[in-house]
């Protein structure tokens, strides 16, 4: 059983972002979570509900191939996207 891609660094970071289809709002959401801000508070900052934030986060995780928000934040941080 190996480690997910979240711990490795790809050769072409821009292509990782393109393949994942992340938007500027997705990266903002991940950056706020990386700071330790709760989903509800991120929702208030983005003028959406906490439930919407969690739904969007699930979509981000699915697109980049990770299971948890922590992995998604780590994935983005390792690629210097946040």
Secondary structure per residue as TSV (DSSP state, phi and psi in degrees):
chain	resnum	aa	ss	phi	psi
A	1	X	-	360.0	118.3
A	2	X	-	-96.0	174.6
A	3	X	-	-84.3	147.1
A	4	X	-	-67.9	166.0
A	5	X	G	-56.8	-14.7
A	6	X	G	-62.1	-22.9
A	7	X	G	-99.8	-5.0
A	8	X	S	-106.1	159.9
A	9	X	-	-112.9	124.6
A	10	X	-	-75.8	162.1
A	11	X	S	-72.3	-36.8
A	12	X	-	-121.3	95.0
A	13	X	H	-67.3	-34.9
A	14	X	H	-64.5	-37.7
A	15	X	H	-69.1	-31.0
A	16	X	H	-59.6	-44.5
A	17	X	H	-65.4	-43.9
A	18	X	H	-61.6	-45.6
A	19	X	H	-64.3	-36.3
A	20	X	H	-75.1	-25.0
A	21	X	T	71.1	31.7
A	22	X	-	-78.1	140.5
A	23	X	-	-97.9	172.1
A	24	X	H	-60.3	-37.9
A	25	X	H	-65.6	-37.5
A	26	X	H	-62.5	-43.5
A	27	X	H	-67.5	-36.6
A	28	X	H	-62.8	-43.7
A	29	X	H	-59.5	-47.3
A	30	X	H	-64.0	-38.8
A	31	X	H	-64.1	-40.9
A	32	X	H	-65.6	-42.2
A	33	X	H	-63.6	-35.7
A	34	X	H	-63.2	-28.9
A	35	X	T	-78.7	-7.1
A	36	X	T	92.8	12.7
A	37	X	-	-76.9	137.0
A	38	X	-	-70.8	159.8
A	39	X	H	-60.5	-38.7
A	40	X	H	-64.8	-41.8
A	41	X	H	-69.3	-39.1
A	42	X	H	-59.3	-41.6
A	43	X	H	-59.5	-43.6
A	44	X	H	-63.2	-40.1
A	45	X	H	-66.7	-33.8
A	46	X	H	-94.2	2.0
A	47	X	T	61.5	41.9
A	48	X	S	-136.8	171.0
A	49	X	-	-79.4	160.0
A	50	X	H	-60.5	-34.2
A	51	X	H	-63.6	-40.5
A	52	X	H	-64.0	-40.2
A	53	X	H	-60.5	-46.2
A	54	X	H	-64.8	-37.6
A	55	X	H	-65.4	-44.4
A	56	X	H	-64.3	-38.4
A	57	X	H	-63.7	-40.6
A	58	X	H	-60.4	-41.6
A	59	X	H	-63.7	-40.2
A	60	X	H	-62.1	-47.4
A	61	X	H	-59.1	-43.2
A	62	X	H	-62.4	-42.3
A	63	X	H	-67.7	-35.8
A	64	X	H	-95.7	-5.0
A	65	X	T	80.8	36.8
A	66	X	-	-122.4	167.0
A	67	X	S	-98.1	-32.9
A	68	X	S	-126.1	164.6
A	69	X	H	-62.4	-37.2
A	70	X	H	-61.7	-43.5
A	71	X	H	-64.3	-38.3
A	72	X	H	-64.5	-43.2
A	73	X	H	-63.3	-44.2
A	74	X	H	-62.8	-40.9
A	75	X	H	-58.1	-48.1
A	76	X	H	-68.9	-39.3
A	77	X	H	-66.8	-41.5
A	78	X	H	-62.9	-26.7
A	79	X	T	-95.6	7.1
A	80	X	T	54.7	39.8
A	81	X	-	-91.1	-21.4
A	82	X	-	-128.6	360.0
